């Protein structure tokens, strides 16, 4: 993905635009060259297709390949799959023509030109064809084949590999074309004619050099960053020189060793596979140099052996260069990663040598100490230390060099640092030793812990305050317990007096009092009893939140059955029925408290029920989904068929002493039952809620040890 992004940005840049323009211009020139030669053939004008009288002429199928290759090169510069059709067809036809011609040369020999004859018989007179003679040469066919295949490979292969293949193919095309031109200049037929086969025409040589330059520009347009970091003329000159020496010197003078520098130029390429491809190019050039020259029968196998050894040597060098480049790239990648890590880490990273001189000073160190890297590098590290570290540091390093004793290396400890402005601040220091050759480098990682120390001080202060608050709270709770006990005792005493004196008046003076007096005394008795219940409930409520729970694993089914058994008389009087839905699980809870929860819920479900036969169901749900979409797990419920509760009173019913229905019955409760229930469930880290339909019934749900998702329980 990184390569793709780089390629895209390179193509869109000014440099990529120049390469694209060069490739487009060359593509159009190739089309023009091919059309000019085809015009000469169709008009039967020899000077147009040979340029120089007496020189070989451009073959008819060569002209067609130039037209197709030019179209393929120019149209392949457009990106996107829909734009691939034209270059694929054009380059595919050119590669097919050249491949058929090569096959014809290899299998049928030099005098057969079936491809040319087949193509020209429809348009050109046989006499003119016989006058021109020849056909596409093997060197021309080879260049057209590999060049067009390289374009096809870049359209469908991996971009990085395709770019390198096309770049190396361009070098082959340029080199072979330049060799042919050199042959014309030096009047050396070996340069443009391989053995007894058809020769490469002068305009063909010029066109193929241009074609190679167009391929090179296209490869650099694909990945400008992968362009070789050496001038193009260096590898081209090496190729040209090697082939010329191969062609024009006797056996034993060079033997292809001149191609070694070409393999070594791969060191300046961005792709580590470059030496392998260069070795392949060298092998091709060695074979071309071998087959392009006639050999004496007694020298043939000796020279073939020599060239085989030379090719093997080049491949060995290429493999060594490949592994060297791979290791270098790995080292460079790790260096870049480490450099990025050091630059971007929030900790200061400082490297020093064995005498304490600063070697590197990252941006975090600049920010921490106030020195720039230019100011720090080269100075002694003790410039960053306050006393006594400042005076002791040189002695410590000297002792380490003499004895090898490590006091702080490999450990992390808290020391002090000194900023440029003289401010001393606390730091965490970790030092490690790195052996590099015969010397050592010490790398220190420094973390400014000033904020941490301030946080610790604030935390100590907060803890001290918290301890004071806790002590005050414990003292307050103790005082509250004493107050509650004293208040309840002092309140109960006059209440008992009121109750007893009222009873005495009724017993002793009931006959002397009129009906209204008796009624008022009875009312006073009931009110004093109710007041005593309210005091007891208030005292109990205050204790629920402070007393520890006696938790243990308890069978909830047993609790419910015990509650129902103790309420048997109450149930018979109200004609009520309590059923258990399914099996109730065992949970860890305070059994007496949970018994009170179920007793209050069941009692309320029966007491506030207007049905002839009140029905209460107690059950358990592994997963609950509410009407509002909330969910919960491990939910208990108590369901009745009573009056129902309007939604606006869902919270009011949990307030202490809040009753929705007033009653004159002295046996009625105080309205604190549901308040106790919520408090007990809250102590179990649970939650209670209800769903109700007026006239149909109410269901109370509660959990133990967890809350509904997205809800906060009020306990």
Secondary structure, DSSP 8 states (H G I E B T S, - for coil): -HHHHHHHHHHHSHHHHHHHHHHHHHHHHHHHHHHHHHHHHHHT-HHHHHSSTTS----HHHHHHHHHHHHHHHHTTS-SGGGHHHHHHHHHHHHHHHHHHHHHHHHH-TT--HHHHHHHTTTS-HHHHHHH-----HHHHHHHHHHHHHHHHHHHS-HHHHHHHHHHHHHHHHHHHHHHHHHHHHT-HHHH--TTS----HHHHHHHHHHHHHHHHHHHHH-GGGS-SS-HHHHHHHHHHHHHHHHHS-TTS-TTGGGHHHHHGGGGSSSTTHHHHHHHHHHHHHHHHHHTS---TTTHHHHHHHHHHHHHHHHHHHHHHHHHHHHHHHHHHHHHHHHHHHHH-SSEEEEE-TT-BEEEE-HHHHHHHS--HHHHTTSBGGGG--TTHHHHHHHHHHHHHHH---SSBT-EEEEEEE-TTS-EEEEEEEEEEEEETTEEEEEEEEEE-HHHHHHHHHHHHHHHHHHHHHHHHHHHHHHHHHHHHHHHHHHHHHHHHHHHHHHHHHHHHTTTS-HHHHHHHHHHHHHHHHHHHHHHHHHHHHHHTTS---EEEEEHHHHHHHHHHHTHHHHHHHT-EEEE-S---EEEEEHHHHHHHHHHHHHHHHHT--SSS-EEEEEEEEEEE-TTS-EEEEEEEEEE-S----GGGTTGGGSTT--SS----TTS--S-HHHHHHHHHHHTT--EEEEEETTTEEEEEEESS---TT-----
